[in-house]
Every structure is written in C-alpha cells, then in structure tokens.
Amino acid sequence: MTSTGAPLLLGIDLSTQQLKVVLIAADTLSVVHEASVNYDADLPSYRTTNGAVVGPEEGRVTSPVQMWLDALDLVLERTQSAGVDFGRVVGIGGAAQQHGSVYWSSDAPLLLASLDPSRPLGSQGHLSPHAFALPDAPIWQDSSTTRECQELERAVGGAQVLSDLTGSRAYERFTGEQIARIRKLNPRAYTQTLSISLISSFLASLLLQRIAPIEVSDASGMNLMNVLTCKWEDTLLEACGGSELRAKLGPEPVPGGDALGKIGSWWVRRWGFNPECIIAPFTGDNPATVAALSAPGDAILSLGTSTTFLLSIPPPPSNAAPKRTTTSHLLAHPTSPSGHIAMLCYKSGALAREHVRDRYANIADGTTGANSSAKWSRFEELMRASPPGNDGYLGFYFPQREIVPPNVIGEYFFKVRAPHSSGGGAESDIAAIPESAFPAPRHPRAIVESQFLSIKSRVADILPPDAAPLRRLLLAGGSSANAAIQQVAADVFGMHTYVADAETGTKEAAALGGAMLARYAWWRDIEGRQGSFEEMMAEVARCAHHVGDMKLVAVPDGKAARVYDTLVDAYERCEKLVIETCRKKSDV
C-alpha cells in the first residue's frame, strides 16, 4: 500500500467462514488494503467445518469464541506485516454474521479493562476461558430452537403479531430464541452470564475494552426489539430471558452513526493504534452491505455463506408502517432514522452451491481431487452449456434446514414439461423425478436458478405498495465474481447487474460497510457534522469521483427474462410439493 500518512478507516467483518479486514482512505473511501483469515485453513486446531461446529445436539451449530480471538490476532499480524501503520487509523467499524451471541461472565469487565499488551488477545487465560460464561457461541445456522420459537409466538399471539412487533416471525437462528434455550437447558451458565453481546457488539467490546451496546439494525435480528421504536420490548424480554434479560442486554440499541468511544489502551500499546481512534457501533453483515453499496432504487443480492436479498425502505411519507410478513424480515436501518431494510434470507447459499460444485463440477474428466478454482471453472462451464430455464429441469437443494421456505431439508427434482408456455401450464406439466433421471450436467444451473427464482417469487411481497420499479441489481459476496451467475441474476430479475469496481473497491461489502460506518461516525464526532450518511457520501464524492463506482457486469437478455417470468408459477407449485413432502416426513 502507498504510505502517504493520510488517515485511514478500518472495517472488520467476522463472517461465518472468515475474518476479513478492509482499510479505506478517509478522504476518498478507496480501498488501500485487505486481509483475511480462514478459520478452517488457518486455525485447523479448532476442527471447524466452514467455520462452525455441528452438534452434539440435533440442529445445534456453534463456533468457538476463542477461535475468533485467535483470528483477530492473526489478521492484525498479517495486516501489519504488509506495511500498514495502524497509527493512521482514525476510526474502526465493522460487521458480523447476524443473530449469533456471546455470553460474558462476571469476570469479563475486569479482564477486558486489564488486557496485557505483551500477550496476544487469544492467549490462553488472557480473556478465554474466564471472560465467557459459555465457550461456544450459537450462530445463525443453528436450528435447535423450534420449541422456543413456538413458545415465543404463543406468548404474543401468533407469528404475524410477533412480526408486527419485531419485523420477523420467530426463527430458530434468532437470538431471543437462542437465549431462551440456554436459559432452559443450561441455567447455571445463564445465571453466570453478566452480559450478552451479539457477535457484532462482541467485536466492538474487544476494541473498547468494555461491553459495547448493541446496534439497532443488528438488534432487529433478535426477536427482542420493537422494530418501529428501536427499543427493547419488555414482553419479549420476559418470555425469552426473564426479568433479568434487560440488564444482560444493556442499554437500548444505538444507531450506526454514533461514536462509542476511543480505542482501548491494549490496542494502542500492542499494535500502535492512534489513541484518538474512535470505535463506531458494529452492525450485522447485511446492514453493513446496504451501507456500503445501496442507493435508492437498488436491490442487493448477497451471495455469501447465506444468500440474502436486501432492499432499503425509506421512511414512509405518512405514518403508515412498513410491510411486515411471516416470510421476510424488516430491519431498522443503521443510518436512516425511521428507515428500514427489507430482507429475504436463505441458509442454503454458498454451502449448497459448493455442495453441487463438489458433486457435479468435476465429472467430465473423472478427477475428484480438483482444486476449488478448477471446480468453479467447470461449474461455470456447465452453467453456460445449459439454456435459460434448464430445459425444464428444476432442482431444490437444502443441505441444512432452510429458513425460506421454513425447515425444508434434502434434495428434490422436477421436470417442467412446458417451461416456455405462458402462465406456467397445468398441474400435469410438472413431474417429480428421481435424481437418477436428472442429467448431472444440469445441476449447476439448476441450483442457481432455483435459488434466484425463490427470491423472485417473493419480491413483490416485501416492496412497499407505492414503491418505484427497482433500478439495478448489485451483487456482493464470494459468488458475485462468477460471470455465469451474474448473467442468470440479470435474466431472472430483469435488471442491469453490477458489482463493485475491482480497481477502486472490494467484493468484501460487509467489511467495507463497516469502514464506511466508521467514517460516518468520525465525520460526525471529530468534524462536528450533523448531516446524514447520504450527505457525507455526497461530500466525499465531490472530491473523489470514483466513490461508490459499480461495474456493469450483465444486462438482461429479453428472451431469457421471459423464460424465467413463465417459470415462476411452476417454481411456486414445485416448492409447495417440497414443503408438503417435508411436512409428511416430519409427521412420521
């Protein structure tokens, strides 16, 4: 990186499989350095698979908190070794996988405040294990709390009532349900818990060396906060964690543009950070992606470990409340008071695509040991070899219990006999088929099409009734660089499709969003500004014309778009058959 002495902003993203950092110039927001740690590859002693530990209980999925501490040490070491001067960093913000939670013990405040600069953060006995009431954090892939979901919805009067309150019905991965399960099954650990952080506020707590408040947008994924008032809802707190939960969660959630305070002394003495460096509230990875990429009229399709579809919803012109449904999520916006984010979230994102890649993307030459890059090249080649609509072959791939549609699992295959006919045809046009009747080279296109058709079939339900047509589709996440996937996205959604310009940006949108939120907090705190996030961005753009540059990567093909329009009805009918099949299996 160029050493100019100009101030920098640091964004950190603690995602499911990696810890990533992005540094940007404070004046232009251009990316000057990136680094990452892959948990499985770089920290193999934790024996995680895709960053997680499955079991031992049915549906239980966690990650070791100690692993995240080691990852933070390692990513900072790599960044400093690359020549980054942390003394130039004037603000730090960040993001994390949503819904996961960390349980601090009564020893945590003293241990955080007295960190020893001669020891790494992850050094045994430094913070871990004594700072934590639980060594492992439940994460968003967990599906063990079905009973707690049912109990919470009953407590408030049903799924729609809960969605009206919090923006979402009860979901197994949500933090409130996770807290309820821990309180029930491990009451000793719950009693020993002084404070509960989201993974995002856990990171901020480490940097501040004191327990940080939870940020409003990430708090929206807990089933504990009123999504309209952005305050904790006492009825939900009592139902999930009893009368003591409010004290464990701390103060009311804070907006993303605040400055929480200055960086802790351990970071100054060990890594050379500027003692005046401010810490912004850390948010969820999805809200951070919105902050990094979105403008009015944009839709974001994030193709990471999960697949998420995001829309910024501006404050309504009247007092009318935004839409809340039982199949989507409404989140508070991190920087826009009274604004919201509408979201569809799928657990079977990259993991399902990688599953299909590993099974079918190396079949041509019989090599089973091909590396990841070669398999993705073959995956893309097979996608291009199949036409839009996949000649009517439609596949559903759920390696884990899914979020949308809820709790489906397994693989299901169909042949749509008339995929090009207007209106989707009659019931007889659809036939369930065994995997053996599904041509193997069709699987790569099938998984991408089915994931995108699921979103397309639900977009109208999450848009405000008076919303203008969506303007463009922005892709983020690891799979956003795949040219074949880019084209299918453009064709399915019928929109010009963009990614961040590689010359001025990064594909790590969540980490970038964290850095930009730090820039906003710094702009308001240090420079004394009172304007909006959009006003800050406009001010920067007047001096740096590439700010927010997006590269057009795919234009919808009219013929292909019409094929997908006619497939939506067939997709919806096949999905209903999958749901019914899974329901019957669960009843047995």
ROMARNU-155881 format. One record per residue (C-alpha): residue in one letter; x, y, z. Coordinates in steps of 0.05 Angstrom, whole numbers, plus 5000, padded with zeros to 4 digits. Each point is the difference from the previous one (the first is absolute). Last residue first. Example, Ala and Ser with C-alpha at 12.3 -4.5 7.8 and 13.67 -1.06 7.14 Angstrom:
REM ROMARNU-155881
S527349795143 A497349315013 
REM end
This chain:
REM ROMARNU-155881
V412542035212 D497550715006 S506750304981 K500049604935 K493050244983 R502150735011 C506249914956 T495749734943 E495050575008 I505550524998 V503149684938 L493249984965 K498850735016 E506950164971 C498049644935 R493850434995 E504050645012 Y505249814948 A494649864948 D497050695012 V506850344997 L502049634936 T496350474953 D503950615023 Y506449594996 V498949854926 R498250734988 A506650225030 A503749524955 K496950314938 G501350715022 D507349875019 P501350395064 V506550415001 A505949745038 V506550265031 L498950755009 K505550235048 M498250405061 D503550625022 G497950215070 V505350535005 H503550064932 H499150754996 A504150165062 C499450735021 R492650114987 A498849275018 V502350135071 E494750535011 A494749564968 M501849435046 M499550455061 E493350254977 E497549294991 F502249815070 S496050585026 G502450675026 Q502050235070 R507450124989 G504750125059 E506449814963 I502249515052 D493349705020 R495750074937 W505349854948 W503049465046 A493349665008 Y498950034924 R507049744986 A498949435049 L493549844962 M504249994937 A505049525030 G494449535022 G497050044930 L506749814970 A500249405047 A493049804978 A501450124926 E506149564995 K499850004923 T504750595002 G500550704970 T503950464955 E503049554947 A495349425015 D493950424984 A494649755048 V495149554964 Y494350174954 T493849704967 H495250334952 M493249735021 G495249474975 F500249615066 V501049324969 D504250254941 A504750455039 A501049475054 V501349474947 Q505250464969 Q503750125065 I499949265016 A503549864934 A505150545013 N502049755069 A502750605039 S493750065043 S501149305029 G504250255058 G495350555024 A496850594966 L495550114939 L496350654987 L493649984960 R497550644967 R494150474997 L494449675038 P493250264977 A497350545046 A496949785065 D492850225016 P497849335031 P506649925038 L504049414973 I500549385043 D494349594968 A502050194929 V506949695010 R497549315020 S499849604934 K506550334978 I503649765063 S498149274989 L501650084926 F507150225019 Q501549385043 S496649544948 E504050304942 V506749945036 I498749295022 A497549784931 R505750324961 P505149585038 H495649385000 R498949934925 P506549644985 A497449405042 P493849894959 F494149905048 A497049304991 S504749695052 E498050555049 P492949745000 I494550394965 A494150425024 A495750194940 I497250674982 D496050154937 S494249585028 E498450575049 A498150454942 G504550494962 G504850535025 G496050614979 S503050064931 S503549374975 H507650005000 P501049515057 A495349494970 R501949325028 V502650245067 K504349435024 F501149975075 F505449845051 Y500350025075 E506050025047 G499750005076 I497450475053 V494050465008 N499650355068 P496850654976 P499550194926 V504150425009 I504249865063 E502649334978 R502049385039 Q506949844974 P502449684935 F494050314964 Y500449924925 F493850084956 G500749824927 L496250204937 Y501249684932 G495450354949 D505150064944 N504750355050 G495450615000 P505550424968 P504149514957 S505149515027 A507350024976 R501250665035 M498449695068 L504649414984 E505850474985 E498750405063 F500349375043 R506349774962 S503450665017 W497549945072 K503049305004 A506750244973 S500250565052 S498249535057 N505449504984 A498749354963 G500749375041 T494049624971 T502649984929 G495249614955 D501350424939 A492950264990 I497649895071 N503750575033 A494450495011 Y494749505023 R501049805073 D504850545023 R496350554963 V493349775026 H502550035072 E503550664986 R493350294977 A496649735062 L505350295046 A499950664962 G492650125016 S495849485037 K498450445060 Y495550474961 C498250715021 L494950484970 M500950715024 A496450665004 I504450555029 H497050585039 G499850755006 S497150365061 P506950275016 S504749854941 T507049775021 P499549275021 H493049884970 A495349615046 L498849314972 L493849704967 H500549264986 S496349544952 T495449405002 T495350195057 T498850694973 R501250725022 K498550574951 P502050705021 A495750395050 A495650564973 N501350665035 S500650354933 P505650094949 P503149345024 P507350035023 P504249694945 I500149244989 S506949744980 L499449334966 L504049375014 F500249304972 T504149505040 T503649364983 S503849695058 T507349824997 G500650594954 L496150204938 S497150675020 L494650244952 I499050745010 A494150384970 D500950734980 G494650524991 P502950485051 A507549875008 S503449395030 L507149765000 A503850095065 A494250175047 V495949434972 T505849525010 A500650245072 P492649855011 N501249294975 D506449875039 G496850215065 T502250635036 F506150255039 P499050665036 A505750484984 I506750005036 I504150634999 C507650044991 E502850545047 P504949515031 N502949894930 F501249254991 G507049755012 W498549255003 R501749805071 R499950675036 V494350334963 W495749374996 W501049865074 S498150735016 G492849924975 I497450374938 K496250645013 G492550055011 L493349754974 A499650484941 D493050004972 G498049914928 G497549295005 P494350155048 V500049735072 P495949445030 E497050145069 P504949895057 G502749325023 L498049324975 K501349665067 A496250535038 R493949914955 L500549245007 E499249995076 S492450004999 G499749354962 G504149814940 C495649834941 A492950165022 E502150575046 L504250334946 L494249924951 T494950345044 D505150545017 E501250224928 W507050304994 K499750664962 C500950144926 T493150334999 L497749684934 V503949355003 N498149875072 M506049605025 L500349295026 N498949554940 M507750034993 G501350194928 S497850725008 A505650095051 D504849994940 S496750634973 V499650355067 E507249905023 I501449625065 P503750375055 A507449875013 I502849635061 R506850295017 Q506949944969 L497750484945 L502949564945 L497849345033 S493050295013 A499350204927 L501449284979 F494949735050 S495150534974 S500149664932 I499749305028 L493850215038 S501650125072 I497049715064 S502350285067 L501049735071 T499149264983 Q501049565061 T492449905007 Y499649804927 A505849515008 R496549685060 P493349984965 N502849574943 L494049674967 K494650525013 R504150655001 I504049744941 R493749864961 A496950685016 I506550354980 Q499949654933 E492750194989 G501750735014 T506149974954 F496549784937 R502549374966 E493749595012 Y495550544971 A494050325033 R496350484954 S503850604976 G499650765002 T499950035076 L493050205021 D496149884935 S504049354990 L498149775070 V492750154986 Q500549634934 A503049385032 G494749945055 G497150315063 V506050265039 A501649415045 R497849504946 E505350274953 L505349945053 E498149295018 Q500149774928 C506950304989 E502549695064 R497749324976 T503650094933 T506450205035 S505249514971 S500750314931 D506950315007 Q502850294936 W499850715028 I505149875054 P500049735072 A506450235033 D504749515033 P504050085064 L493950195042 A500450445062 F505750374967 A505450455030 H503349405036 P501449574938 S502750404965 L502050715013 H507449935015 G499849295027 Q502149694934 S502950544955 G494650224951 L501150745009 P507549914993 R504250155061 S505050565014 P494450524996 D496749695062 L492450105000 S497750345065 A493450324978 L497649384964 L501749545058 L496750475050 P493550064960 A500049254982 D500449695070 S492450015008 S499649554939 W498650224928 Y495449584956 V501050104925 S494249984950 G498849834927 H494150354966 Q503850324942 Q506849844973 A504450585018 A501250724981 G505050555010 G502350675021 I506750305016 G502150734997 V506250434995 V504849474975 R506750324983 G503449715062 F498349314973 D505750074950 V498849474947 G506349704972 A497749314979 S502549725067 Q495050465035 T494349694961 R502349295011 E500950115075 L493250345003 V496849404965 L503549525047 D498150335066 L492850074976 A499849274980 D502649785068 L494350395034 W495049694951 M502549315016 Q499250125075 V492650144988 P499249294972 S494549974948 T493149685008 V494849584964 R494849585036 G494749694955 E499949345037 E504550035061 P507549864993 G499950374955 V503150364941 V506350425011 A500750604954 G505150374957 N498549624935 T501549375039 T503550155065 R505649585028 Y502350525049 S507349794989 P499250184926 L500850765012 D502450244932 A496349524954 D493549905037 Y499650705029 N501950374937 V503650655019 S499650624958 A503750614975 E498350624959 H503750654986 V499250684968 V492650014982 S497650674976 L495650395048 T502750654970 D501950435060 A500149475055 A504049514959 I497449295008 L502449395039 V496349344993 V500449435050 K497249304995 L498749445050 Q497849374963 Q495049434997 T493950285034 S501750734995 L503750455049 D500650624956 I504850565020 G500350694969 L505950475013 L499950734981 L506550354978 P503050695010 A505350244950 G507249845017 T501649884927 S502549285004 T497449684936 M497949285011 
REM end
